[in-house]
Amino acid sequence: MPEVPALTGIISKRGADQVCKLVHNGQGQMPSFARLSELEIDRLLTFLRDPAAAESKSPTPLPSAARC
């Protein structure tokens, strides 16, 4: 199985914009996930920022400036 980097703290390390671009474009062994909707990307970024908050029924979305 190939080694994959941990996603723990990825939003604070790279910023939401960079992570969003990574998800859309892919990089290295990670494929592109450009087919994900803005809502799905927002939920993914929310989870990566705070997994506990993402489990709530109405997670706090990232500010619009942090979206791609």
C-alpha positions in Angstrom: 0.0 0.0 0.0 1.4 3.4 -0.9 2.3 5.9 1.8 -0.2 8.8 2.0 0.3 12.0 4.0 -1.8 12.6 7.1 -4.6 15.1 6.7 -4.5 16.1 10.3 -4.2 19.9 10.5 -4.0 20.3 6.7 -6.3 23.4 6.7 -4.0 25.2 9.2 -0.8 24.1 7.4 -1.9 24.9 3.8 -5.0 27.0 4.1 -8.5 26.2 2.8 -7.8 27.7 -0.6 -4.8 25.4 -1.2 -6.6 22.4 0.0 -9.6 23.2 -2.2 -7.3 23.5 -5.3 -5.7 20.2 -4.3 -9.1 18.5 -4.2 -10.1 20.1 -7.6 -6.8 19.5 -9.4 -5.2 16.5 -7.7 -1.5 16.3 -7.1 1.1 13.5 -7.2 -0.8 10.2 -6.6 -4.0 12.0 -5.5 -6.5 12.2 -8.3 -8.7 15.2 -9.1 -12.1 15.4 -7.5 -13.3 18.2 -9.7 -16.8 16.6 -10.0 -17.5 17.4 -6.3 -20.1 20.2 -5.8 -19.3 23.4 -3.9 -21.4 22.0 -1.1 -19.4 18.7 -1.0 -16.1 20.6 -1.0 -17.4 22.9 1.7 -18.4 19.9 3.9 -15.0 18.3 3.3 -13.1 21.4 4.2 -15.3 21.8 7.3 -14.5 18.2 8.3 -10.8 18.7 7.7 -10.9 21.9 9.8 -12.8 20.4 12.7 -14.1 16.8 12.5 -16.3 17.1 15.6 -18.1 20.2 14.1 -18.7 18.4 10.8 -20.7 15.7 12.6 -23.3 18.2 13.8 -26.5 18.6 11.8 -25.6 22.2 10.8 -21.8 22.6 10.7 -20.4 26.1 10.6 -19.3 26.7 7.0 -16.0 28.2 6.1 -16.1 31.9 5.1 -16.8 32.4 1.4 -13.3 33.8 0.9 -11.9 30.4 2.0 -13.8 28.5 -0.7 -12.4 27.7 -4.1 
